[in-house]
């Protein structure tokens, strides 16, 4: 090698030395899809890697509670770093929808989900659901003695016999359904009745525990609390069973978890790919196979091993966009629950 060739080789090696870290840095700075996640953290930690494996799109989860994250999105507005918003219950989706922050989803993308579980606006979609149930102590109550309607729990004969967790988003979604179906006056009277009759507890698992131990006879929860414990060990479900309301009663309400793409997103194509995966058969199967025991909303996928199949439920029809979280909070505050 002559002197000129040696100089070129040294300069080339130096250039590569300088460029390599820059290339690595570019790789490290590759944008991630930011998901504001109010669904169960463990559930998304199972789902997100499957999506990345399928598409190559990296995901960053920012976890919180339904109304905590919906309020944050409203405050952030167009400056939000979020690309996708996921909730446990739909009232938080309605809040963000009302603020005009969602991008309309392509109709073919959300078509796998039945129209009943999507807003007519097309601005977001449901992807899993939970059924309202009464869990009851089988040593204290016969199924034949349980009320025909959730509304009956406000009657005097149920005084001291019921429990619920009103501070959580789950119970507030149930109240939102009662409000949509029965109107404000009836909802307020029902809240006052169950407040007089019931035991306020901190968390649905505590409701489950106290019903199972016989401290109260019945509790208002979603189906998966009992189903999970039964599947794991039965420690707090071995003296209880689930009762499903029928005939489109408010107590048969099915709460929908929602997913939407933010208008402010710089990764709308990738965000839509995430929604497509979420509602498609592969994503829905991941959900069905997870610990969560929530009902997939794509009819092509069934949740195995639960008390009732989704197709056997008899939920009332509600417009998921009409479930008003603000009015619910106002009513529950007025009654003294919050």
C-alpha positions as CSV (number, residue, x, y, z in Angstrom):
1,X,0.0,0.0,0.0
2,X,1.5,3.4,-1.0
3,X,1.3,6.5,1.1
4,X,-1.8,7.9,-0.7
5,X,-3.7,4.7,-0.2
6,X,-2.7,4.6,3.4
7,X,-4.1,8.1,4.0
8,X,-7.4,7.2,2.3
9,X,-7.7,4.0,4.4
10,X,-7.1,6.0,7.6
11,X,-9.6,8.7,6.7
12,X,-12.2,6.1,5.7
13,X,-11.8,4.3,9.0
14,X,-12.1,7.6,10.9
15,X,-15.3,8.5,8.9
16,X,-16.9,5.1,9.7
17,X,-15.9,5.6,13.4
18,X,-17.8,9.0,13.4
19,X,-20.8,7.8,11.4
20,X,-21.5,4.5,13.3
21,X,-22.6,6.2,16.6
22,X,-24.8,8.5,14.6
23,X,-26.5,5.6,12.9
24,X,-26.9,3.9,16.2
25,X,-28.4,7.1,17.7
26,X,-30.8,7.3,14.8
27,X,-31.9,3.8,15.5
28,X,-32.4,4.5,19.2
29,X,-34.4,7.6,18.4
30,X,-36.9,5.8,16.2
31,X,-40.3,7.1,17.2
32,X,-42.6,4.8,19.2
33,X,-46.4,4.7,19.2
34,X,-47.5,6.3,22.4
35,X,-50.5,4.7,24.0
36,X,-52.4,6.3,26.9
37,X,-53.6,3.1,28.5
38,X,-56.4,2.9,31.1
39,X,-57.0,-0.7,30.4
40,X,-55.3,-3.3,32.6
41,X,-51.6,-2.8,32.5
42,X,-50.8,-6.5,32.4
43,X,-53.2,-7.0,29.5
44,X,-51.4,-4.5,27.3
45,X,-48.0,-5.8,28.3
46,X,-49.2,-9.1,26.8
47,X,-50.8,-7.5,23.7
48,X,-48.2,-4.8,22.8
49,X,-45.3,-7.2,22.1
50,X,-47.5,-9.3,19.8
51,X,-48.4,-6.2,17.8
52,X,-44.7,-5.2,17.6
53,X,-43.8,-8.7,16.5
54,X,-46.6,-8.6,13.8
55,X,-45.8,-5.1,12.5
56,X,-42.3,-4.0,13.7
57,X,-43.9,-0.9,15.3
58,X,-42.5,-0.2,18.8
59,X,-45.0,0.8,21.5
60,X,-44.7,3.0,24.6
61,X,-47.4,2.5,27.2
62,X,-48.3,5.3,29.6
63,X,-50.7,3.8,32.1
64,X,-53.3,5.4,34.2
65,X,-57.0,5.4,35.1
66,X,-60.0,6.1,32.8
67,X,-60.9,9.6,33.8
68,X,-57.4,10.5,34.9
69,X,-56.1,10.0,31.4
70,X,-59.2,11.4,29.6
71,X,-58.9,14.6,31.7
72,X,-55.2,14.7,30.8
73,X,-56.0,14.4,27.1
74,X,-58.5,17.2,27.3
75,X,-56.0,19.4,29.1
76,X,-53.2,18.6,26.6
77,X,-55.4,19.1,23.5
78,X,-53.5,19.4,20.3
79,X,-50.2,19.2,22.2
80,X,-50.8,15.7,23.5
81,X,-48.0,13.2,22.8
82,X,-50.5,10.4,22.7
83,X,-51.3,8.5,19.5
84,X,-53.9,6.1,20.8
85,X,-56.2,6.1,23.8
86,X,-57.5,2.9,25.4
87,X,-60.0,2.7,28.3
88,X,-61.6,0.2,30.6
89,X,-65.0,1.8,30.3
90,X,-66.6,4.0,27.6
91,X,-67.6,7.2,29.5
92,X,-63.9,8.3,29.4
93,X,-64.0,7.8,25.6
94,X,-67.1,9.9,25.4
95,X,-65.4,12.7,27.2
96,X,-62.5,12.8,24.7
97,X,-64.9,12.4,21.8
98,X,-67.0,15.4,23.0
99,X,-63.8,17.5,23.2
100,X,-63.2,16.8,19.5
101,X,-59.9,15.1,19.9
102,X,-60.4,11.8,18.0
103,X,-59.6,11.1,14.4
104,X,-62.4,9.3,12.6
105,X,-61.5,5.6,12.0
106,X,-62.0,4.0,8.6
107,X,-65.2,2.1,8.5
108,X,-63.6,-1.1,7.2
109,X,-61.0,-1.0,10.0
110,X,-63.7,-1.2,12.8
111,X,-66.1,-3.4,10.8
112,X,-65.2,-6.6,12.8
113,X,-66.8,-5.1,15.9
114,X,-70.6,-5.1,16.0
115,X,-72.2,-1.7,15.5
116,X,-73.8,-1.8,19.0
117,X,-70.4,-1.6,20.6
118,X,-69.2,1.4,18.5
119,X,-70.3,5.0,18.6
120,X,-72.3,6.1,15.6
121,X,-69.8,8.9,15.1
122,X,-67.1,6.4,14.0
123,X,-64.6,8.2,16.1
124,X,-63.5,5.2,18.2
125,X,-64.4,1.6,18.7
126,X,-65.0,-0.9,21.5
127,X,-62.7,-3.9,21.6
128,X,-63.5,-5.9,24.8
129,X,-66.5,-5.9,27.3
130,X,-67.4,-6.7,30.8
131,X,-70.9,-7.8,32.0
132,X,-72.5,-6.3,35.1
133,X,-73.4,-9.1,37.6
134,X,-74.6,-9.6,41.1
135,X,-72.2,-11.9,43.1
136,X,-74.1,-13.5,45.9
137,X,-73.3,-15.7,49.0
138,X,-74.8,-19.1,48.2
139,X,-75.0,-20.0,52.0
140,X,-77.2,-16.9,52.6
141,X,-79.3,-16.3,49.5
142,X,-81.1,-18.5,47.0
143,X,-80.9,-17.5,43.4
144,X,-84.7,-17.5,43.3
145,X,-84.7,-14.8,45.9
146,X,-82.5,-12.4,43.9
147,X,-84.2,-9.3,42.4
148,X,-85.5,-9.2,38.8
149,X,-83.9,-5.8,38.2
150,X,-80.8,-4.0,39.4
151,X,-83.2,-1.1,40.2
152,X,-84.9,-3.3,42.9
153,X,-81.7,-3.1,45.1
154,X,-82.9,0.4,46.2
155,X,-86.0,-1.1,47.8
156,X,-86.2,-1.3,51.6
157,X,-86.0,-5.1,51.7
158,X,-82.3,-4.9,50.6
159,X,-81.2,-2.7,53.5
160,X,-77.9,-3.9,54.9
161,X,-77.6,-6.7,52.4
162,X,-75.6,-5.2,49.5
163,X,-72.1,-3.9,48.8
164,X,-70.4,-2.0,46.0
165,X,-67.4,0.2,45.2
166,X,-68.8,3.6,44.0
167,X,-65.5,5.5,43.6
168,X,-64.2,3.3,40.8
169,X,-64.7,3.8,37.1
170,X,-66.4,0.4,36.8
171,X,-69.4,1.3,39.1
172,X,-69.6,4.8,37.6
173,X,-70.0,3.2,34.1
174,X,-72.9,1.2,35.5
175,X,-74.5,4.4,36.8
176,X,-73.9,6.0,33.4
177,X,-76.0,3.2,31.8
178,X,-78.7,3.6,34.4
179,X,-78.8,7.3,33.7
180,X,-79.0,6.7,29.9
181,X,-81.8,4.1,30.3
182,X,-83.8,5.4,33.2
183,X,-83.3,9.1,33.2
184,X,-81.9,11.5,35.8
185,X,-84.7,11.4,38.4
186,X,-84.9,7.6,38.5
187,X,-81.1,7.4,38.6
188,X,-80.9,9.8,41.5
189,X,-83.6,7.9,43.4
190,X,-81.8,4.6,42.8
191,X,-78.5,6.0,44.0
192,X,-80.2,7.4,47.2
193,X,-81.8,4.0,47.7
194,X,-78.7,1.9,47.4
195,X,-76.8,4.4,49.5
196,X,-79.3,3.9,52.3
197,X,-79.2,0.1,51.8
198,X,-75.6,-0.6,51.0
199,X,-72.1,-0.9,52.3
200,X,-69.5,1.2,50.5
201,X,-66.2,-0.6,49.9
202,X,-62.9,0.3,48.4
203,X,-62.5,-1.9,45.3
204,X,-64.4,-4.6,43.6
205,X,-62.1,-7.4,44.9
206,X,-63.1,-6.3,48.4
207,X,-66.7,-6.5,47.4
208,X,-66.0,-10.1,46.2
209,X,-64.2,-11.0,49.5
210,X,-67.0,-9.7,51.7
211,X,-69.7,-11.4,49.8
212,X,-67.8,-14.7,49.9
213,X,-67.2,-14.4,53.7
214,X,-70.8,-13.6,54.4
215,X,-70.3,-10.0,55.6
216,X,-72.8,-9.0,53.0
217,X,-75.2,-11.1,50.9
218,X,-74.8,-9.6,47.4
219,X,-72.4,-7.2,45.6
220,X,-72.5,-5.3,42.3
221,X,-69.4,-6.1,40.2
222,X,-68.3,-7.0,36.7
223,X,-68.1,-10.7,35.8
224,X,-64.4,-11.1,35.5
225,X,-63.6,-10.5,39.2
226,X,-65.4,-13.7,40.2
227,X,-64.3,-15.6,37.1
228,X,-60.6,-14.8,37.7
229,X,-60.6,-15.9,41.3
230,X,-62.5,-19.1,40.4
231,X,-59.9,-19.8,37.7
232,X,-56.9,-19.1,40.0
233,X,-57.8,-20.8,43.3
234,X,-61.4,-19.9,44.4
235,X,-60.2,-18.4,47.7
236,X,-62.8,-15.7,47.6
237,X,-65.4,-17.2,45.4
238,X,-66.0,-20.7,46.9
239,X,-69.0,-19.5,48.8
240,X,-70.5,-17.4,46.1
241,X,-71.9,-17.4,42.6
242,X,-72.8,-15.0,39.8
243,X,-76.3,-13.8,38.9
244,X,-76.9,-12.3,35.5
245,X,-79.8,-10.0,35.0
246,X,-81.8,-10.5,31.8
247,X,-84.3,-8.9,29.5
248,X,-82.2,-5.8,28.7
249,X,-82.3,-4.7,32.4
250,X,-79.9,-1.9,33.4
251,X,-78.2,-4.6,35.5
252,X,-77.4,-6.6,32.3
253,X,-75.3,-3.6,31.1
254,X,-72.2,-4.5,29.2
255,X,-69.4,-2.0,29.6
256,X,-67.3,-1.5,26.6
257,X,-63.5,-0.8,26.6
258,X,-62.7,1.8,23.9
259,X,-59.9,2.5,21.6
260,X,-59.3,5.7,19.5
261,X,-56.7,7.5,17.5
262,X,-55.9,11.1,18.5
263,X,-56.1,13.9,15.9
264,X,-52.8,15.3,17.2
265,X,-50.9,12.1,16.5
266,X,-47.9,12.3,14.2
267,X,-48.2,8.5,13.7
268,X,-51.8,8.1,12.5
269,X,-51.0,5.3,10.0
270,X,-49.2,3.3,12.8
271,X,-52.0,4.1,15.2
272,X,-54.6,2.8,12.8
273,X,-52.5,-0.4,12.4
274,X,-52.7,-0.8,16.2
275,X,-56.5,-0.5,16.2
276,X,-56.7,-2.9,13.3
277,X,-54.7,-5.4,15.2
278,X,-56.6,-4.9,18.3
279,X,-60.0,-5.6,16.7
280,X,-58.8,-8.3,14.3
281,X,-58.8,-12.0,15.1
282,X,-55.1,-12.2,16.1
283,X,-55.4,-9.3,18.6
284,X,-58.7,-10.5,19.9
285,X,-57.4,-14.0,20.4
286,X,-54.5,-12.5,22.5
287,X,-57.1,-10.8,24.6
288,X,-59.2,-14.0,24.9
289,X,-56.2,-16.0,26.0
290,X,-55.0,-13.4,28.6
291,X,-55.5,-13.4,32.3
292,X,-58.1,-10.6,32.0
293,X,-61.2,-12.8,31.1
294,X,-62.9,-9.9,29.4
295,X,-65.2,-10.7,26.5
296,X,-63.7,-10.1,23.0
297,X,-66.1,-8.1,20.9
298,X,-65.1,-9.6,17.5
299,X,-67.7,-12.4,17.1
300,X,-65.0,-14.6,15.4
301,X,-63.3,-15.0,18.8
302,X,-64.9,-16.5,21.9
303,X,-63.9,-16.3,25.6
304,X,-63.6,-19.9,26.9
305,X,-64.4,-21.3,30.3
306,X,-66.6,-18.6,31.7
307,X,-70.1,-18.9,33.3
308,X,-71.9,-17.3,30.4
309,X,-70.9,-16.9,26.8
310,X,-71.1,-13.4,25.4
311,X,-73.8,-14.5,23.0
312,X,-75.9,-15.6,25.9
313,X,-76.0,-12.2,27.6
314,X,-79.1,-10.0,27.3
315,X,-77.7,-6.4,27.6
316,X,-79.7,-3.3,27.1
317,X,-79.0,-1.2,24.1
318,X,-77.2,2.0,24.9
319,X,-75.4,4.5,22.7
320,X,-71.9,4.2,24.0
321,X,-71.2,7.9,23.1
322,X,-74.1,9.0,25.3
323,X,-72.7,7.6,28.6
324,X,-72.0,10.9,30.4
325,X,-69.2,10.7,32.9
326,X,-69.6,14.3,34.0
327,X,-73.3,14.0,34.8
328,X,-72.6,10.7,36.7
329,X,-69.9,12.4,38.8
330,X,-72.2,15.3,39.5
331,X,-75.1,13.0,40.5
332,X,-72.9,10.8,42.7
333,X,-71.4,13.8,44.4
334,X,-74.8,15.2,45.0
335,X,-76.0,12.0,46.6
336,X,-72.8,11.8,48.7
337,X,-70.9,8.9,47.1
338,X,-68.0,11.0,45.9
